[in-house]
Amino acid sequence: MTLEYGLRVSMFTNNEETTGLAAVFDPSAYVRGAGVYLLDANGEPDLNRPNGYLTFRNGQIPRDIYGKNPGLLFAPRLNIAWDISGKGTTVLRGGAGVFYNRVQGNYQYAQQKVAPNLLNIGVDSWGAANNDISLSNLGNFDPISTAGGPLCRCVTGPASPDRNSNTVPRITTVSLSLARRLPFQNVLEVGYVGTFGRHLPQRTGVNFIIKPLTSGTYGNADLANPVQRAAIALNGPSFAALLPFPIFNSDNGGVQLQEYIGTSNYHSMQVTLNRQLGRNLQYFVTYTFSKALGTTSTNETDGDQIVDPLDTRGRSYGILGFDRTHILNVSYNYNFPKLARGSFANTFTRGALNGWQMSGITTIQSGHPIRVKFTGAINNVSSLFAAFGNNVTIGSNALGSSGVAPIVLRNALTGKDGVNDLYVDPTAFAIPAFGTSGPYQSPFYIRSPRTNNFDVTLFKNFAISESKKLQFRFGLFNVFNQAWANPDTTPSDIGNYQGGSLALNTINAIDPSTGTCFRIPEGTPNGIGFTGGGTDAQCDPTKGFAIDPGSLATFGKVINKHGHRRVELALKFYF
């Protein structure tokens, strides 16, 4: 038995922005009603003091934002190997360890791209009478003085670090395996391998109405009435006043804080069959049966890091985009026997028939996870606020579902993956009743088609001397010229693919008497006034929704396949 144990002690100091540009959004620093910029001593907007942002330049934060390093990190390790039989034929191995590492720099460099270093303010005339913007009067609209007013659609730009979240990501790995020597120089090993991530980077939108507003009054509107809630949400200035930070929009939470609170869990059974000591044939076979779950994926800066703030565990925790249930790899090397020997051996036959070698790698694995989501009317602000009293939605590219998810009637996979085949059946999904949602994680594992790949290379060695040889290589990659649908490519192979999800676009229910959507009644209170009528009336989300027939044209269909054989010829001289 061999036992190995130890402890690594680490210190990860904070990165510092050395040019004076360090800035961060702090919700506690936001002054409600103050506009985009705080005022200076003369009562004028101070462009160096954007509302809610703290800067090193103004002496409000240190260069590293946090002001305190995470402290000492203790990472214990333990490994054991036990020769059970004492003859080297059966060996038990196990180990566990804790590992720390800081995230990539891009996740921390966001502090250089937030206000006041970068600030986008959009000004438009939507919903404001007699304020149409055109090229001729564009100069009349000052984005600084208008910012925060009824014409402002203010955007924060990139996500900001959370100055109260400063933890180094931690990975814990565990493994336990049993290896057994078999006849014909084979070694079989079966083991469990697990990896658990904690304090992983993820982004959370904070400009949402989290606590449902379904009771009481707001201005002249009754918050218990879903139609009046819809009317509030459809009036920009009225609804903006309900947001935690009215000057910022609420797309994906408007202000996104980069935190270290994500989790991931990986469990796997790993089997290997190894024959490396064979004279002419060596091979290595591995099979992995696994599941990867979590709230965050692998890239700290893409849309998959945005999680649902209303119920992160229930809505955003699920199968990760890189999960593959089954993976089989076979690698091998075979030295062909010498055919030119005895009386048949001469210079020509030895050169043509001897010295041949073949090697290859075969990979067969499960496809990518696919999530089916609703886009369109059912998940816009007015519909969500009318149904639930909140407006939490994190967009179609985010890892977990949000807002309203489809009802799953059955397994939607048809098993057909040819070009123009319907691979994911849209009739397997239904729209839930108003005020309810389907499961945020599907009870069925919907995946893209399985991928099979066979690579083979033939070698011919021409011996020149004991230390010199000439080698000819003939490589075939994807030998059988197989093509498969791969949803990770652009253009999409499976229609309406959006970053790991298929989108079913939704529309408001149609009023048979008018041929358009049911309208919110004229004169409905919207918090600061009343809704109009006629063609100006907005759609009433309480009347229900339907799947847009136009979105079914390509939904779930394989519209393209990728994969082709590649041939490589090479000549090498070894000396």
RACOR-V463137 format. One record per backbone hydrogen bond with DSSP energy under -0.5 kcal/mol. NH is the residue of the N-H (numbers start at 1). CO is the residue of the C=O. E is the energy in kcal/mol with one decimal. If there is no record, write none. Layout:
# RACOR-V463137
nh=NH co=CO e=E
nh=NH co=CO e=E
This chain:
# RACOR-V463137
nh=2 co=81 e=-3.2
nh=4 co=79 e=-3.0
nh=6 co=77 e=-2.0
nh=8 co=75 e=-2.3
nh=10 co=8 e=-0.5
nh=10 co=73 e=-2.6
nh=12 co=71 e=-0.5
nh=13 co=11 e=-0.7
nh=17 co=63 e=-1.6
nh=18 co=16 e=-0.8
nh=20 co=17 e=-0.7
nh=24 co=54 e=-2.1
nh=26 co=24 e=-0.5
nh=26 co=52 e=-3.0
nh=29 co=26 e=-2.2
nh=30 co=27 e=-1.2
nh=32 co=30 e=-0.7
nh=34 co=31 e=-1.8
nh=38 co=49 e=-2.6
nh=40 co=44 e=-3.0
nh=43 co=40 e=-1.9
nh=46 co=38 e=-3.1
nh=47 co=45 e=-0.8
nh=49 co=46 e=-2.3
nh=51 co=36 e=-3.7
nh=52 co=29 e=-0.8
nh=53 co=50 e=-1.9
nh=54 co=24 e=-2.9
nh=56 co=22 e=-2.4
nh=59 co=56 e=-1.8
nh=60 co=55 e=-2.3
nh=61 co=55 e=-0.8
nh=65 co=62 e=-1.7
nh=66 co=64 e=-1.9
nh=70 co=12 e=-0.7
nh=73 co=10 e=-2.6
nh=75 co=8 e=-3.0
nh=75 co=73 e=-0.5
nh=76 co=74 e=-0.5
nh=77 co=6 e=-2.5
nh=78 co=96 e=-2.5
nh=79 co=4 e=-3.1
nh=80 co=94 e=-2.7
nh=81 co=2 e=-2.3
nh=82 co=92 e=-2.8
nh=84 co=82 e=-1.3
nh=84 co=90 e=-1.4
nh=85 co=90 e=-0.8
nh=91 co=179 e=-2.5
nh=92 co=82 e=-2.6
nh=93 co=91 e=-0.5
nh=93 co=177 e=-2.7
nh=94 co=80 e=-2.3
nh=95 co=175 e=-2.4
nh=96 co=78 e=-2.5
nh=97 co=173 e=-2.2
nh=98 co=76 e=-1.6
nh=99 co=171 e=-3.0
nh=101 co=169 e=-1.4
nh=107 co=104 e=-1.1
nh=108 co=104 e=-0.5
nh=108 co=105 e=-1.3
nh=109 co=105 e=-2.1
nh=111 co=108 e=-1.3
nh=112 co=109 e=-2.1
nh=113 co=110 e=-1.8
nh=114 co=111 e=-0.6
nh=117 co=114 e=-1.6
nh=118 co=114 e=-0.9
nh=120 co=155 e=-0.8
nh=121 co=119 e=-0.5
nh=122 co=153 e=-1.1
nh=124 co=151 e=-2.3
nh=128 co=125 e=-2.1
nh=129 co=127 e=-0.6
nh=131 co=128 e=-1.1
nh=138 co=134 e=-0.6
nh=140 co=137 e=-1.9
nh=141 co=138 e=-1.8
nh=142 co=140 e=-0.8
nh=143 co=141 e=-0.7
nh=146 co=142 e=-2.5
nh=147 co=143 e=-1.1
nh=149 co=146 e=-2.8
nh=152 co=149 e=-1.6
nh=153 co=122 e=-3.5
nh=154 co=152 e=-0.5
nh=155 co=120 e=-1.5
nh=158 co=113 e=-0.6
nh=160 co=256 e=-2.7
nh=162 co=258 e=-2.1
nh=163 co=161 e=-0.8
nh=165 co=162 e=-2.0
nh=166 co=164 e=-0.6
nh=170 co=198 e=-2.7
nh=171 co=99 e=-3.0
nh=172 co=196 e=-2.5
nh=173 co=97 e=-2.4
nh=174 co=194 e=-2.4
nh=175 co=95 e=-2.4
nh=176 co=192 e=-2.0
nh=177 co=93 e=-3.2
nh=178 co=190 e=-2.5
nh=179 co=91 e=-3.1
nh=180 co=188 e=-3.1
nh=181 co=89 e=-2.9
nh=182 co=186 e=-3.5
nh=186 co=182 e=-0.9
nh=186 co=183 e=-0.7
nh=187 co=274 e=-1.9
nh=188 co=180 e=-2.7
nh=189 co=272 e=-2.5
nh=190 co=178 e=-2.2
nh=191 co=270 e=-2.3
nh=192 co=176 e=-2.8
nh=193 co=268 e=-2.1
nh=194 co=174 e=-2.8
nh=195 co=266 e=-2.0
nh=196 co=172 e=-2.7
nh=197 co=264 e=-2.2
nh=198 co=170 e=-2.7
nh=200 co=262 e=-2.4
nh=202 co=259 e=-2.0
nh=203 co=305 e=-3.2
nh=204 co=257 e=-2.0
nh=205 co=307 e=-0.6
nh=206 co=253 e=-0.8
nh=206 co=255 e=-2.7
nh=207 co=253 e=-2.0
nh=207 co=255 e=-0.5
nh=208 co=206 e=-0.7
nh=210 co=208 e=-1.0
nh=212 co=210 e=-0.6
nh=213 co=389 e=-2.1
nh=214 co=212 e=-0.9
nh=218 co=221 e=-2.6
nh=220 co=527 e=-0.7
nh=221 co=218 e=-2.3
nh=223 co=216 e=-1.9
nh=223 co=221 e=-0.7
nh=224 co=216 e=-0.6
nh=225 co=222 e=-1.8
nh=226 co=224 e=-0.7
nh=229 co=225 e=-2.0
nh=230 co=226 e=-2.1
nh=231 co=227 e=-1.9
nh=232 co=228 e=-2.1
nh=233 co=229 e=-2.2
nh=234 co=230 e=-1.6
nh=235 co=231 e=-0.5
nh=235 co=232 e=-1.3
nh=236 co=234 e=-0.8
nh=239 co=232 e=-0.5
nh=239 co=235 e=-2.9
nh=240 co=236 e=-2.7
nh=241 co=237 e=-1.2
nh=242 co=239 e=-1.8
nh=243 co=239 e=-0.6
nh=243 co=240 e=-1.2
nh=246 co=243 e=-0.5
nh=248 co=245 e=-2.0
nh=249 co=154 e=-2.2
nh=253 co=250 e=-2.0
nh=254 co=251 e=-2.0
nh=255 co=253 e=-1.8
nh=256 co=254 e=-0.6
nh=257 co=204 e=-2.7
nh=258 co=160 e=-2.7
nh=259 co=202 e=-2.9
nh=259 co=257 e=-0.7
nh=261 co=200 e=-0.7
nh=262 co=200 e=-3.0
nh=264 co=197 e=-1.9
nh=265 co=293 e=-3.3
nh=266 co=195 e=-2.7
nh=267 co=291 e=-2.1
nh=268 co=193 e=-1.1
nh=269 co=289 e=-2.7
nh=270 co=191 e=-2.8
nh=270 co=268 e=-0.5
nh=271 co=287 e=-2.8
nh=272 co=189 e=-2.6
nh=273 co=285 e=-2.6
nh=274 co=187 e=-2.5
nh=275 co=283 e=-2.9
nh=282 co=333 e=-2.5
nh=283 co=275 e=-2.0
nh=284 co=331 e=-2.8
nh=285 co=273 e=-3.0
nh=286 co=329 e=-2.8
nh=287 co=271 e=-2.6
nh=288 co=327 e=-2.4
nh=289 co=269 e=-2.4
nh=290 co=288 e=-0.5
nh=290 co=325 e=-1.9
nh=291 co=267 e=-2.1
nh=293 co=265 e=-3.1
nh=293 co=291 e=-0.5
nh=294 co=318 e=-1.9
nh=295 co=263 e=-2.6
nh=296 co=263 e=-0.9
nh=300 co=298 e=-0.6
nh=302 co=299 e=-0.9
nh=305 co=302 e=-1.7
nh=306 co=303 e=-1.7
nh=307 co=203 e=-2.6
nh=307 co=305 e=-0.6
nh=309 co=307 e=-0.5
nh=315 co=311 e=-2.7
nh=316 co=311 e=-0.6
nh=316 co=312 e=-1.8
nh=317 co=312 e=-0.9
nh=317 co=313 e=-0.5
nh=318 co=294 e=-2.2
nh=318 co=316 e=-0.5
nh=320 co=292 e=-2.3
nh=323 co=320 e=-1.9
nh=327 co=288 e=-1.8
nh=328 co=364 e=-3.0
nh=329 co=286 e=-2.6
nh=330 co=362 e=-2.5
nh=331 co=284 e=-2.3
nh=332 co=360 e=-2.0
nh=333 co=282 e=-2.6
nh=334 co=358 e=-3.4
nh=335 co=280 e=-2.7
nh=336 co=334 e=-0.7
nh=336 co=356 e=-1.7
nh=339 co=337 e=-0.6
nh=341 co=339 e=-1.1
nh=344 co=341 e=-1.7
nh=345 co=342 e=-1.4
nh=346 co=344 e=-0.5
nh=350 co=346 e=-2.8
nh=351 co=347 e=-1.7
nh=352 co=348 e=-2.0
nh=353 co=349 e=-3.0
nh=354 co=349 e=-0.5
nh=354 co=350 e=-1.4
nh=357 co=459 e=-2.4
nh=358 co=334 e=-2.8
nh=359 co=457 e=-2.4
nh=360 co=332 e=-1.8
nh=361 co=455 e=-2.0
nh=362 co=330 e=-2.7
nh=363 co=453 e=-2.6
nh=364 co=328 e=-2.6
nh=365 co=451 e=-2.2
nh=366 co=326 e=-2.4
nh=367 co=448 e=-0.6
nh=370 co=446 e=-3.1
nh=371 co=500 e=-2.4
nh=373 co=371 e=-0.5
nh=373 co=502 e=-3.0
nh=374 co=404 e=-0.5
nh=375 co=504 e=-1.9
nh=377 co=506 e=-2.1
nh=379 co=376 e=-1.3
nh=380 co=377 e=-1.4
nh=384 co=380 e=-2.4
nh=385 co=381 e=-2.7
nh=386 co=382 e=-2.0
nh=387 co=383 e=-2.2
nh=388 co=384 e=-3.0
nh=389 co=384 e=-0.7
nh=389 co=385 e=-1.0
nh=390 co=384 e=-0.7
nh=391 co=209 e=-0.8
nh=393 co=391 e=-0.7
nh=398 co=395 e=-0.8
nh=401 co=315 e=-0.8
nh=401 co=440 e=-0.6
nh=407 co=430 e=-2.8
nh=409 co=407 e=-0.7
nh=409 co=428 e=-3.0
nh=410 co=428 e=-0.8
nh=414 co=423 e=-2.1
nh=417 co=415 e=-0.5
nh=420 co=558 e=-4.1
nh=421 co=418 e=-2.4
nh=423 co=421 e=-0.9
nh=423 co=556 e=-2.8
nh=424 co=556 e=-1.7
nh=425 co=412 e=-2.8
nh=425 co=423 e=-0.5
nh=426 co=424 e=-0.6
nh=428 co=425 e=-1.6
nh=429 co=426 e=-1.6
nh=430 co=407 e=-2.0
nh=436 co=433 e=-2.0
nh=438 co=405 e=-2.5
nh=446 co=444 e=-1.1
nh=447 co=445 e=-0.6
nh=448 co=368 e=-2.5
nh=451 co=365 e=-2.1
nh=453 co=363 e=-2.5
nh=455 co=361 e=-2.6
nh=456 co=476 e=-2.9
nh=457 co=359 e=-3.1
nh=458 co=474 e=-2.5
nh=459 co=357 e=-3.6
nh=460 co=472 e=-2.3
nh=461 co=355 e=-2.3
nh=462 co=460 e=-0.5
nh=462 co=470 e=-3.4
nh=463 co=461 e=-0.7
nh=464 co=468 e=-2.1
nh=465 co=468 e=-2.0
nh=469 co=574 e=-2.0
nh=470 co=462 e=-2.5
nh=471 co=572 e=-3.6
nh=472 co=460 e=-2.6
nh=473 co=570 e=-3.1
nh=474 co=458 e=-2.7
nh=475 co=568 e=-3.3
nh=476 co=456 e=-3.4
nh=477 co=566 e=-2.9
nh=478 co=454 e=-0.7
nh=479 co=454 e=-3.0
nh=481 co=478 e=-2.1
nh=484 co=562 e=-2.8
nh=489 co=486 e=-1.7
nh=495 co=554 e=-0.6
nh=495 co=557 e=-2.1
nh=497 co=494 e=-1.1
nh=498 co=501 e=-4.1
nh=501 co=498 e=-0.7
nh=502 co=371 e=-3.2
nh=503 co=496 e=-1.3
nh=504 co=373 e=-3.1
nh=504 co=502 e=-0.6
nh=505 co=503 e=-0.7
nh=506 co=375 e=-2.0
nh=507 co=546 e=-3.0
nh=509 co=544 e=-2.3
nh=511 co=516 e=-3.8
nh=512 co=510 e=-0.7
nh=514 co=511 e=-1.2
nh=515 co=511 e=-2.9
nh=518 co=509 e=-1.2
nh=520 co=538 e=-2.9
nh=523 co=531 e=-2.4
nh=524 co=521 e=-1.3
nh=526 co=529 e=-2.0
nh=531 co=524 e=-1.9
nh=536 co=533 e=-1.3
nh=537 co=534 e=-1.3
nh=540 co=518 e=-2.9
nh=541 co=539 e=-0.8
nh=543 co=540 e=-1.4
nh=544 co=541 e=-1.5
nh=546 co=507 e=-2.6
nh=548 co=505 e=-2.8
nh=551 co=548 e=-1.5
nh=552 co=549 e=-1.3
nh=553 co=550 e=-0.9
nh=555 co=551 e=-0.7
nh=556 co=495 e=-1.0
nh=557 co=554 e=-2.1
nh=558 co=421 e=-2.4
nh=559 co=493 e=-3.3
nh=559 co=557 e=-0.9
nh=560 co=493 e=-0.9
nh=562 co=484 e=-2.4
nh=566 co=477 e=-2.3
nh=568 co=475 e=-2.6
nh=570 co=473 e=-2.1
nh=572 co=471 e=-3.2
nh=574 co=469 e=-3.2
nh=574 co=572 e=-0.5
